[in-house]
Amino acid sequence: MTLKIAVIKERKNPPDRRVVLTPEHCEKAVRLFPQIQFKIESSDIRVFPDDAYCEKGFEVTDDVSDCDIFLGVKEVPIDALIPNKKYFFFSHTIKEQPYNRKLLQAILAKNIELYDHETLVDENGSRLIGFGRYAGIVGAYNCFRAIGLHDKKYSLPKVEHLPDYDTLKKELDKISIAPHKIVLTGSGKVAHGAAEILNHLKIKQVEVDEFLNQDFDEPVFCWIDVLDYNKRKDGKQLDKYDFYNNPGEYESNFMRFAQVADTFIAGHFYGNGAPMFFTKEQARLPEFKINMIADISCDINVPIPTTIRASTIANPFYGYDPVTENETQFDAPGAITVMAVDNLPCELPKDSSEGFGEIFIKKILPSFFNNDAEKILERAVITRDGELTERFSYLRNYVKS
């Protein structure tokens, strides 16, 4: 039986040039699963042009309404949703984001079966697919671009003006980083992507004790996890899983890093109920030394209070004045420079699409043909038959609001 899959056009603004499956991925998918028939919705913004799909023998058309499955990256506008279909895209609804409530309401009303790329997880709940690595790569690059602009020591081009990751690394090879201390948080793909940039720049990694207690004549970074910057209120020494399960029993221990670090690259995942890294009051203290925060995670106001809004690819940096608690110029005297772009992988659309598609074919696509043997799709589906699935029933009040 033929399975018709549409690779859809991205319609959200600002424009997103990424795609779930590149022409080469579509070709590979058909070799692995001859039952697939791809249709490519024509797009004038996609990083892989229509002709690239045509050259591989795929139909490019403005009408994909006869397809069964629709693959996209960002949210599909309500008026573009086709009823009674299966959609895969980042819906930004599972955290009850108020700005997408109407989208989820429309998906239910149109009897759409929604699979969010974020909800494609293994049996342990670990995400199978995402753009996290490239968020980390671009976020860390932007961090050093901001430092160069702020200190007027060097100038790096915007990532969006570079064709690929290899060119990005060649640009980094042209600069020299002055001695300062960088703290990196996180243990997932985002943090590992940021660490790729730090390692490419040959910045030395040091342990927590060294970072806190020693001075260096070269740039260094310290890569810390949740128990390095949080501690139990009762003083007990338990494992990180206790933190994940009982975040309310913990308080921040991050100030010890803020007192010695110049730059903070935030690549962590923030769970509800976890402590703030620091407070606005602490950011005003003379001993608070951090003056550059690359908030790749980009959760507004929490857990990093200096992230007062998301920034944009066009204008990635702003300043936070710790005295007034207001936004100012990124290089204003006394300001903390903030980089908080919330769609960083868009700046490397070719590389991030290639990485995403490779994982989709390897880890997700087989479930379409093996009766979902590992229950990946069953865990991921948010809506079915006009209702929320049991796993996502917690969204009922959100939908009804």
URFEN-V230040 format. One record per helix or strand. SS is the DSSP state (@ for helix, = for strand). FROM is the first residue (numbers start at 1). TO is the last residue. If there is no record, write none. Layout:
SS:FROM:TO, SS:FROM:TO
//
This chain:
=:3:7, @:23:32, =:36:41, @:50:54, =:59:61, =:69:71, @:78:80, =:86:88, @:98:109, =:113:115, @:117:119, =:121:121, =:127:127, @:132:151, @:159:161, @:165:172, =:181:185, @:189:200, =:204:205, @:208:213, =:220:224, @:226:229, =:230:232, @:240:245, @:247:249, =:250:252, @:255:258, =:263:266, =:278:278, @:280:283, =:292:295, =:304:304, =:311:311, =:317:321, =:326:328, =:335:339, =:341:341, @:344:368, @:376:380, =:381:384, =:387:388, @:390:400
//
